[in-house]
Amino acid sequence: MKTRIITGLVGLVIVIGWLFSMYTPIFAVVLALVAAIGVYEMIKAFEVKNLVFRILCIAVAALIPLYFDYKSGLNIPLFPVITAVVIISLIIMVLDFENLKFEQVASSLAASVFVPSALSCVILFRDVYITSPDTYKKTDGIFFLLFAFFCCWLSDTFAFFTGKFFGKHKLAPVISPKKTIEGAIGGIVCTAILNVVLFLVFKYNFDLSAEIGLITVIISSVVLSVISIFGDLAASTVKRHHGIKDFGNILPGHGGVMDRFDSSCFVFPVLYSIITVINAI
Protein backbone atom coordinates (compact mmCIF):
# COMPACT_ATOMS: atom_id res chain seq x y z
CA MET A 1 0.00 0.00 0.00
CA LYS A 2 2.75 2.45 1.00
CA THR A 3 4.72 1.74 -2.17
CA ARG A 4 1.59 2.16 -4.29
CA ILE A 5 0.79 5.55 -2.73
CA ILE A 6 4.37 6.84 -3.05
CA THR A 7 4.57 5.75 -6.69
CA GLY A 8 1.20 7.38 -7.33
CA LEU A 9 2.30 10.69 -5.82
CA VAL A 10 5.59 10.69 -7.75
CA GLY A 11 3.69 9.84 -10.92
CA LEU A 12 1.25 12.67 -10.29
CA VAL A 13 4.10 15.18 -10.01
CA ILE A 14 5.61 13.87 -13.26
CA VAL A 15 2.25 14.07 -15.07
CA ILE A 16 1.70 17.65 -13.86
CA GLY A 17 5.15 18.59 -15.13
CA TRP A 18 4.37 16.86 -18.43
CA LEU A 19 1.12 18.81 -18.77
CA PHE A 20 3.05 22.06 -18.51
CA SER A 21 4.88 20.99 -21.69
CA MET A 22 1.54 20.68 -23.50
CA TYR A 23 2.43 23.12 -26.26
CA THR A 24 6.03 21.98 -26.72
CA PRO A 25 7.59 19.04 -28.62
CA ILE A 26 8.27 17.37 -25.24
CA PHE A 27 4.56 16.58 -24.90
CA ALA A 28 4.47 14.21 -27.90
CA VAL A 29 7.95 12.80 -27.24
CA VAL A 30 7.00 11.70 -23.72
CA LEU A 31 3.76 10.25 -25.07
CA ALA A 32 5.73 8.34 -27.71
CA LEU A 33 8.00 6.92 -25.01
CA VAL A 34 5.03 5.81 -22.89
CA ALA A 35 3.37 4.20 -25.92
CA ALA A 36 6.57 2.39 -26.89
CA ILE A 37 7.04 0.99 -23.37
CA GLY A 38 3.39 -0.05 -23.20
CA VAL A 39 3.57 -1.91 -26.50
CA TYR A 40 6.87 -3.51 -25.46
CA GLU A 41 5.13 -4.85 -22.35
CA MET A 42 2.26 -6.23 -24.39
CA ILE A 43 4.34 -8.02 -27.02
CA LYS A 44 6.41 -9.44 -24.17
CA ALA A 45 3.15 -10.79 -22.69
CA PHE A 46 2.36 -12.28 -26.10
CA GLU A 47 5.74 -14.08 -25.83
CA VAL A 48 7.06 -12.69 -29.11
CA LYS A 49 10.71 -13.72 -29.40
CA ASN A 50 11.62 -12.39 -32.85
CA LEU A 51 13.76 -9.29 -32.23
CA VAL A 52 13.20 -7.68 -35.64
CA PHE A 53 9.42 -7.92 -35.31
CA ARG A 54 9.53 -6.58 -31.75
CA ILE A 55 11.57 -3.57 -32.90
CA LEU A 56 9.11 -2.97 -35.75
CA CYS A 57 6.11 -2.94 -33.39
CA ILE A 58 7.82 -0.66 -30.88
CA ALA A 59 8.91 1.72 -33.65
CA VAL A 60 5.34 1.92 -34.98
CA ALA A 61 4.05 2.62 -31.45
CA ALA A 62 6.58 5.41 -30.91
CA LEU A 63 5.96 7.07 -34.28
CA ILE A 64 2.15 7.25 -34.07
CA PRO A 65 2.00 9.95 -31.33
CA LEU A 66 4.60 11.98 -33.24
CA TYR A 67 2.48 11.65 -36.37
CA PHE A 68 -0.60 12.90 -34.49
CA ASP A 69 1.38 15.89 -33.25
CA TYR A 70 2.97 16.83 -36.55
CA LYS A 71 0.48 15.51 -39.12
CA SER A 72 -0.57 19.02 -40.17
CA GLY A 73 2.96 19.62 -41.43
CA LEU A 74 3.41 16.19 -42.95
CA ASN A 75 2.24 14.90 -46.28
CA ILE A 76 2.58 11.17 -45.70
CA PRO A 77 -0.19 8.90 -47.01
CA LEU A 78 -1.05 6.36 -44.31
CA PHE A 79 -2.36 3.51 -46.46
CA PRO A 80 1.01 2.70 -48.10
CA VAL A 81 2.73 2.88 -44.70
CA ILE A 82 0.21 0.53 -43.07
CA THR A 83 0.46 -1.83 -46.02
CA ALA A 84 4.25 -1.88 -45.79
CA VAL A 85 4.17 -2.61 -42.04
CA VAL A 86 1.72 -5.49 -42.49
CA ILE A 87 3.67 -7.01 -45.41
CA ILE A 88 7.00 -6.72 -43.57
CA SER A 89 5.40 -8.39 -40.54
CA LEU A 90 4.11 -11.28 -42.65
CA ILE A 91 7.52 -11.69 -44.30
CA ILE A 92 9.16 -11.87 -40.86
CA MET A 93 6.57 -14.46 -39.83
CA VAL A 94 7.31 -16.61 -42.90
CA LEU A 95 11.07 -16.40 -42.36
CA ASP A 96 10.70 -17.29 -38.67
CA PHE A 97 7.64 -19.55 -38.94
CA GLU A 98 8.86 -21.92 -36.23
CA ASN A 99 8.94 -19.21 -33.56
CA LEU A 100 6.51 -16.52 -34.69
CA LYS A 101 2.83 -17.45 -34.93
CA PHE A 102 0.15 -15.57 -36.82
CA GLU A 103 -1.77 -14.99 -33.56
CA GLN A 104 1.28 -13.26 -32.12
CA VAL A 105 1.71 -11.11 -35.23
CA ALA A 106 -1.96 -10.10 -35.30
CA SER A 107 -2.10 -9.32 -31.55
CA SER A 108 1.16 -7.39 -31.59
CA LEU A 109 0.25 -5.31 -34.64
CA ALA A 110 -3.15 -4.51 -33.14
CA ALA A 111 -1.50 -3.40 -29.88
CA SER A 112 1.18 -1.37 -31.66
CA VAL A 113 -1.52 0.64 -33.46
CA PHE A 114 -4.38 0.72 -30.96
CA VAL A 115 -2.42 1.66 -27.81
CA PRO A 116 -0.51 4.68 -29.21
CA SER A 117 -3.53 5.86 -31.22
CA ALA A 118 -5.73 5.76 -28.11
CA LEU A 119 -3.14 7.56 -25.99
CA SER A 120 -2.64 10.13 -28.74
CA CYS A 121 -6.19 11.33 -28.14
CA VAL A 122 -4.66 13.67 -25.54
CA ILE A 123 -3.10 15.52 -28.48
CA LEU A 124 -6.52 15.69 -30.13
CA PHE A 125 -7.99 17.06 -26.87
CA ARG A 126 -5.30 19.72 -26.76
CA ASP A 127 -5.86 20.74 -30.39
CA VAL A 128 -9.66 20.67 -30.36
CA TYR A 129 -9.74 24.47 -30.65
CA ILE A 130 -7.80 24.14 -33.91
CA THR A 131 -9.83 21.33 -35.46
CA SER A 132 -13.19 22.76 -34.31
CA PRO A 133 -12.65 26.53 -33.90
CA ASP A 134 -16.34 27.33 -34.23
CA THR A 135 -17.27 25.11 -31.28
CA TYR A 136 -14.36 24.86 -28.87
CA LYS A 137 -11.79 27.18 -27.28
CA LYS A 138 -8.21 26.59 -26.19
CA THR A 139 -9.24 26.19 -22.55
CA ASP A 140 -11.80 23.57 -23.58
CA GLY A 141 -8.96 21.35 -24.76
CA ILE A 142 -7.22 21.61 -21.39
CA PHE A 143 -10.51 20.78 -19.65
CA PHE A 144 -11.03 17.71 -21.85
CA LEU A 145 -7.51 16.51 -21.13
CA LEU A 146 -7.92 16.83 -17.35
CA PHE A 147 -11.42 15.37 -17.53
CA ALA A 148 -10.05 12.31 -19.35
CA PHE A 149 -7.39 11.67 -16.72
CA PHE A 150 -9.93 12.19 -13.93
CA CYS A 151 -12.24 9.57 -15.44
CA CYS A 152 -9.37 7.06 -15.70
CA TRP A 153 -7.22 7.58 -12.64
CA LEU A 154 -9.65 9.01 -10.09
CA SER A 155 -12.18 6.31 -10.89
CA ASP A 156 -9.55 3.65 -10.30
CA THR A 157 -8.21 5.32 -7.14
CA PHE A 158 -11.61 5.85 -5.53
CA ALA A 159 -12.72 2.35 -6.52
CA PHE A 160 -9.59 0.95 -4.86
CA PHE A 161 -10.09 2.72 -1.54
CA THR A 162 -13.88 2.39 -1.48
CA GLY A 163 -13.57 -1.31 -2.22
CA LYS A 164 -10.90 -1.74 0.42
CA PHE A 165 -13.05 -0.28 3.21
CA PHE A 166 -16.58 -1.11 2.07
CA GLY A 167 -16.29 -3.83 -0.56
CA LYS A 168 -18.23 -7.04 0.07
CA HIS A 169 -19.50 -8.25 -3.29
CA LYS A 170 -17.00 -9.28 -5.97
CA LEU A 171 -17.36 -7.57 -9.33
CA ALA A 172 -15.47 -10.12 -11.44
CA PRO A 173 -14.00 -12.74 -9.07
CA VAL A 174 -12.33 -14.85 -11.73
CA ILE A 175 -10.82 -12.00 -13.75
CA SER A 176 -9.93 -9.57 -10.95
CA PRO A 177 -10.64 -10.95 -7.44
CA LYS A 178 -9.92 -7.67 -5.62
CA LYS A 179 -12.49 -5.56 -7.48
CA THR A 180 -15.87 -5.14 -5.80
CA ILE A 181 -19.26 -3.78 -6.81
CA GLU A 182 -19.15 -1.31 -3.92
CA GLY A 183 -15.73 -0.12 -5.04
CA ALA A 184 -16.94 0.36 -8.61
CA ILE A 185 -19.95 2.38 -7.46
CA GLY A 186 -17.78 4.47 -5.13
CA GLY A 187 -15.34 5.16 -7.94
CA ILE A 188 -18.08 6.24 -10.33
CA VAL A 189 -19.85 8.51 -7.83
CA CYS A 190 -16.71 10.16 -6.42
CA THR A 191 -15.28 10.73 -9.89
CA ALA A 192 -18.53 12.35 -11.04
CA ILE A 193 -18.46 14.70 -8.03
CA LEU A 194 -14.87 15.79 -8.68
CA ASN A 195 -15.57 16.19 -12.39
CA VAL A 196 -18.43 18.53 -11.50
CA VAL A 197 -15.98 20.53 -9.37
CA LEU A 198 -13.53 20.57 -12.30
CA PHE A 199 -16.33 21.77 -14.59
CA LEU A 200 -17.35 24.59 -12.22
CA VAL A 201 -13.74 25.74 -11.81
CA PHE A 202 -13.26 25.96 -15.57
CA LYS A 203 -16.72 27.43 -16.24
CA TYR A 204 -16.38 30.33 -13.83
CA ASN A 205 -12.65 30.93 -14.15
CA PHE A 206 -11.72 29.99 -17.72
CA ASP A 207 -14.95 30.58 -19.68
CA LEU A 208 -15.79 27.12 -21.03
CA SER A 209 -17.76 26.90 -24.26
CA ALA A 210 -21.53 26.78 -23.89
CA GLU A 211 -21.60 23.34 -25.56
CA ILE A 212 -19.97 21.86 -22.44
CA GLY A 213 -22.86 21.73 -19.95
CA LEU A 214 -23.21 20.32 -16.43
CA ILE A 215 -25.56 17.49 -17.43
CA THR A 216 -23.26 16.48 -20.26
CA VAL A 217 -20.31 16.42 -17.86
CA ILE A 218 -22.16 14.26 -15.32
CA ILE A 219 -23.45 11.76 -17.89
CA SER A 220 -20.08 11.59 -19.65
CA SER A 221 -18.30 11.11 -16.33
CA VAL A 222 -20.50 8.16 -15.38
CA VAL A 223 -20.23 6.55 -18.81
CA LEU A 224 -16.46 6.99 -18.99
CA SER A 225 -15.96 5.70 -15.43
CA VAL A 226 -17.90 2.55 -16.35
CA ILE A 227 -15.81 2.18 -19.50
CA SER A 228 -12.68 2.69 -17.39
CA ILE A 229 -13.70 -0.22 -15.17
CA PHE A 230 -14.36 -2.51 -18.11
CA GLY A 231 -11.14 -1.38 -19.78
CA ASP A 232 -9.25 -2.41 -16.67
CA LEU A 233 -11.09 -5.75 -16.64
CA ALA A 234 -10.27 -6.26 -20.33
CA ALA A 235 -6.57 -5.78 -19.56
CA SER A 236 -6.88 -8.18 -16.63
CA THR A 237 -8.46 -10.71 -18.98
CA VAL A 238 -5.46 -10.45 -21.31
CA LYS A 239 -3.12 -10.99 -18.37
CA ARG A 240 -5.14 -14.01 -17.22
CA HIS A 241 -5.04 -15.53 -20.69
CA HIS A 242 -1.25 -15.17 -20.77
CA GLY A 243 -0.64 -16.24 -17.19
CA ILE A 244 0.93 -13.01 -15.89
CA LYS A 245 0.08 -10.82 -12.88
CA ASP A 246 1.28 -7.50 -14.32
CA PHE A 247 2.41 -6.28 -17.73
CA GLY A 248 5.64 -4.98 -16.20
CA ASN A 249 7.33 -3.70 -13.05
CA ILE A 250 8.51 -0.23 -14.03
CA LEU A 251 6.01 1.36 -11.60
CA PRO A 252 6.45 -0.11 -8.11
CA GLY A 253 3.10 -1.00 -6.57
CA HIS A 254 1.29 -0.51 -9.87
CA GLY A 255 3.07 -2.84 -12.29
CA GLY A 256 3.91 -1.67 -15.78
CA VAL A 257 2.90 1.21 -18.02
CA MET A 258 -0.03 -0.79 -19.41
CA ASP A 259 -1.21 -1.59 -15.90
CA ARG A 260 -1.54 2.15 -15.33
CA PHE A 261 -2.80 3.18 -18.79
CA ASP A 262 -4.99 0.18 -19.63
CA SER A 263 -8.29 1.97 -18.98
CA SER A 264 -6.97 5.12 -20.68
CA CYS A 265 -6.83 3.23 -23.97
CA PHE A 266 -10.60 2.88 -23.79
CA VAL A 267 -11.64 6.12 -22.10
CA PHE A 268 -9.64 8.53 -24.29
CA PRO A 269 -11.09 7.40 -27.67
CA VAL A 270 -14.65 7.32 -26.29
CA LEU A 271 -14.30 10.83 -24.86
CA TYR A 272 -12.97 12.11 -28.17
CA SER A 273 -15.93 10.44 -29.89
CA ILE A 274 -18.29 12.29 -27.52
CA ILE A 275 -16.49 15.56 -28.30
CA THR A 276 -16.83 15.05 -32.07
CA VAL A 277 -20.51 14.13 -31.75
CA ILE A 278 -21.19 17.30 -29.74
CA ASN A 279 -19.36 19.29 -32.39
CA ALA A 280 -21.38 17.65 -35.17
CA ILE A 281 -24.67 18.36 -33.42
N, C-alpha and C positions, 0 to 999 in steps of 0.2 A: 504493500500500500504506500509506504513512505517513498520508495523508489518511483512508483507510478506518479505520485503527486509532484515530486521534484522534477522528473522528466517533463511532466505536463507544464509546469511553470517555466522551465527553461525553454521549452518549445514555444510557449506563448510569447515570450520575449523575442525569440528569433522571428516568429511570424509577424509581430508588430513592426520589428525592424525591416522585414521584407516588404511589408505594406507601404512603408515610407519610400520605398524604391519603385513605387507603382508606375511612375512615368519615366523610368530609366531602363536601359537595356538589362540591368541586373534582374529586374522582375522576371523576364522571360527566361533568362539564363538559369536562375534558381529553380524555376518551374521545370525546365528541361532536365536539370539534374535530378530532381525529385521523381520525375516520370521515368527517367532511365533506371534509377535504383529500384523503383516499383516494378518495372517490367523485368529487370534482372531477377528480382525475388520470385516473380511468378514463373518465369521459364526454368528457374532452379527447382521450383515446386513441381513443374511438369517433367522434371528429370531429363532435360535436354542436355546432352553431352557434347554435341558438335559445336566446337568453338566458333567456327565461321558463322554458323547460323545464329548463335547467341549474340555475336557482335552485330550482325545485321539487324536483329530485333531491337537491341539496345540503341543502335544508331537511329533507327526509325523513330523510336520513342523519344529520343532527345531532340530530333529535328522538328517534330510536329509542333511543339510549343513555339519554337523559333519561327516556324512558318506562319502560325496564327498571329504572331506579333509583327511580322514584317511582310505579310502577304500583300499589303497595299502597294509596296514598292517592288514586289517580285512579279515576274511574268512567267511562272512555271506551271505548265499544264499538269494537273494531278493524275489524270488517267494513265498517261505513259509511265509515270513514276510508280504508281501502284502496280501496274502490269509488270514492270521490271522487277519489283520486289517479290511479287508472287512467283514469277518464272525463276528467278534466282533461287528462291527458297525450294522450289520443286526440283531444281537441278541438284542442289545440295542434298536433298532427300534421296534422290536416285543414286548419287555417288556414294552416299553413306547409308544405304538402305538397311544395313544390318543393325544400325544403332539409332537411326532417326525415323520415327514412325509418322505416318500422315496425321494422326491425332495430335501428336506433339507439335507438328508444323502448324496445323490449323489453330490450335489453342494459343500457341505463342504469337502467331501473326495477329490473331484477334486481340490479344492482350496488348501487343505493341502498338496497335492503332487505337483501340478503345480507351485505354487508360490515359495516355497523353492527350487525346482529343477531349475527353471528359474533363480532365484537370485544366485544360486550356480555356475552358469556359470562363475562368476568372479574367482572362484577357478580354473576352467578349463582354463581360460585365463592365469592365473598366471603360471599354470603348463604345458603350451603348449610346452615348451622346453623339458619337460620330456616325454610327450606322443608322441611328434613328433620331436625327436632330429635331424633328418636328414634335417628337413625343417626350424624349428624355433629356435631362441635363447632366452635366458632369458630376454633380453630387449624387445623382441617382445611381450612377455606376458604382460609386463608393458604397452607397447603401446596399445595393444588390450583392456586392462582394462580401460585406460584413454579414448580411442576412444569410448568405449561403453557408458561411463558416459557422454561424450560430446554429443553423438547422442541423449541421453535421456534428459538430463537436459539443455543443451545449446539450443537445439531445442525448448524446452518448454519455456525457458526464453526469447529467441529472438522472438518467436511467440507471447508471452504475450505483450512485449513492442512494437513490430511492429504493432500488432493488435490494441493496445491502441491508438497509434498516427496516424496510417494510415488505420486501418480497416474500411471497408464500407460494404462489402458483407459477410453475415453470411455463415459459413462453414457447420454447422449442427444446425440450430436454435432450433429445438425441443430437441435435445440431450444435446447440450452445447451452449446456446445462446451467450456467450461471445467470442467464437472462430470465427475468420474471415478467409476468403481465403487469404487476404493480409498478415495476421499474419502468416499463415501456410507457405506461400511462403518465407516471411522474415526469418522465423525460419530455413527453409531448406537451403536457400542460405547462411545465416550467419554461420550456423553450418558447412557447407561444407568448407567455407573459413577458419574457425578456425581449422578444422580438417586437412586441407592442411598445415597450420602453424605447427600443432602438428607433422605431418608427416615429414616435413622438419627439425624440431628440432631434432627428433629422428634419421633421416637418416644421418645427418651430424655431430651429436654429440654422438650417441649411436650405430651406425652401424647396422641399421635394415637389416633383411634378404632381399635378392633380390626379393623374392616372393611377398613382400609387395611393390607394385608400386603406383605411383601417381594416375594413372587412376583408379586403383582398389579402392583406398582410396576415391576418389571423388564419384564414382558410389555407393560404399557401404554407404558412408555418406548420399547421397540423399535417397537411398532405406531405410536405417534405420531410417532416420528422418521422412519419410512418415509413416513407420510402427509405430514409436513413437506416431505420431498424431492419428493414428487409434487405437493404444493401449489405449491411453487416452480416446478416444471416446467410446471404448468398456467398459472401467471402468465406464464412465459416464452413459452408457446405463444400466449397472447393478444397479447403484445408482437410476436411474429413475424408473426402474422396482420395486425397493424396497422402493421407496418414501423417500430417504434420500439425503441430500445435500453433505455430506462428509462421508467417512468411519470412521473417528475418529476426535479427536481434540488435539492430542498429539503434533502437530506441528502448532503453532499459525500462522494464515494467509495462511496455506497450507492444513490444515485438518489432516488426519491421515497418517500413514506409507504407506498405499496402495494408498492414493492420491498422494504421492510423488514417489512411486515406481511402479505405475500401468503400465506405458509405458516400464519400465525396464524389466518387465516380458515377454514382447514381443521382445524387441530389443536384449537382451542378448542371448536368444537361437538362433535367426536368425543370429547374428554375429558369434556365435560359429559354426553354420552350414556352413557359408561362409568360415570360417577358415579351417574346415575339408575338404570342397570341394577343396580348394586351395591346401591343403596338398595331397589329393588324385590325383589331376591332376599332 
